Amino acid sequence: MNTARLTVRLPPAELGFAKGYAKEHGISLTALILRYFERLRQNETQDIPEEVMPIAGIIPENTSVRSEYATHIENKHK
């Protein structure tokens, strides 16, 4: 696989977490980042069938229920 170098600047705590997570799971930090990108790519292409939407717990974006739910969650976790 062809690779390129990338510099990423993170807060020390976040970098420490990422390194610890990778070590606990026996993978490199590069592999962890690649897995994350793969997940992002899968979520972009993953379409949920219309029949599943009502039972999936997903609130459609074009409804007022979504904003009501968001307000409820914000108030709940204040």
C-alpha positions as CSV (number, residue, x, y, z in Angstrom):
1,M,0.0,0.0,0.0
2,N,1.3,3.5,-0.9
3,T,1.5,5.8,2.1
4,A,2.0,9.4,2.8
5,R,3.2,11.2,5.9
6,L,0.7,13.4,7.9
7,T,1.3,15.5,11.0
8,V,-1.6,15.8,13.3
9,R,-1.6,18.1,16.3
10,L,-3.7,16.9,19.3
11,P,-4.0,18.0,22.9
12,P,-1.7,15.8,25.1
13,A,-4.6,14.1,26.8
14,E,-6.2,13.0,23.5
15,L,-2.9,11.8,22.1
16,G,-2.3,9.8,25.3
17,F,-5.7,8.3,25.1
18,A,-5.2,7.3,21.5
19,K,-1.8,5.7,22.1
20,G,-3.2,3.8,25.2
21,Y,-6.2,2.6,23.3
22,A,-4.1,1.4,20.4
23,K,-1.7,-0.4,22.8
24,E,-4.5,-2.1,24.7
25,H,-5.9,-3.4,21.5
26,G,-2.5,-4.5,20.1
27,I,-2.6,-2.2,17.1
28,S,-0.5,0.8,15.9
29,L,-1.8,4.3,16.1
30,T,-1.8,4.3,12.3
31,A,-4.0,1.2,12.2
32,L,-6.3,2.9,14.7
33,I,-6.7,5.9,12.5
34,L,-7.2,3.8,9.4
35,R,-10.0,1.8,11.1
36,Y,-11.6,5.1,12.1
37,F,-11.5,6.4,8.5
38,E,-13.0,3.0,7.3
39,R,-15.9,3.4,9.8
40,L,-16.5,7.0,8.6
41,R,-16.6,5.7,5.0
42,Q,-19.0,2.9,5.9
43,N,-21.4,5.3,7.6
44,E,-21.5,7.5,4.6
45,T,-22.5,4.7,2.3
46,Q,-24.7,2.8,4.6
47,D,-28.4,3.3,3.7
48,I,-31.1,2.2,6.0
49,P,-34.1,0.6,4.3
50,E,-37.3,2.6,4.7
51,E,-39.0,-0.4,6.4
52,V,-36.4,-0.4,9.2
53,M,-36.5,3.4,10.0
54,P,-39.6,3.3,12.2
55,I,-38.1,0.6,14.5
56,A,-34.4,1.7,14.3
57,G,-34.7,4.6,16.8
58,I,-33.6,7.0,14.1
59,I,-35.5,10.3,14.0
60,P,-35.8,11.7,10.5
61,E,-34.1,15.1,10.1
62,N,-37.1,16.8,8.5
63,T,-39.4,16.5,11.6
64,S,-40.0,18.8,14.5
65,V,-39.7,15.7,16.7
66,R,-35.9,15.8,16.1
67,S,-35.5,19.3,17.6
68,E,-37.8,18.4,20.5
69,Y,-35.7,15.4,21.3
70,A,-32.5,17.4,21.0
71,T,-33.9,19.9,23.5
72,H,-35.0,17.1,25.8
73,I,-31.5,15.6,25.8
74,E,-29.8,19.0,26.4
75,N,-32.1,19.7,29.4
76,K,-31.6,16.2,30.7
77,H,-27.8,16.4,30.7
78,K,-27.4,19.9,32.1
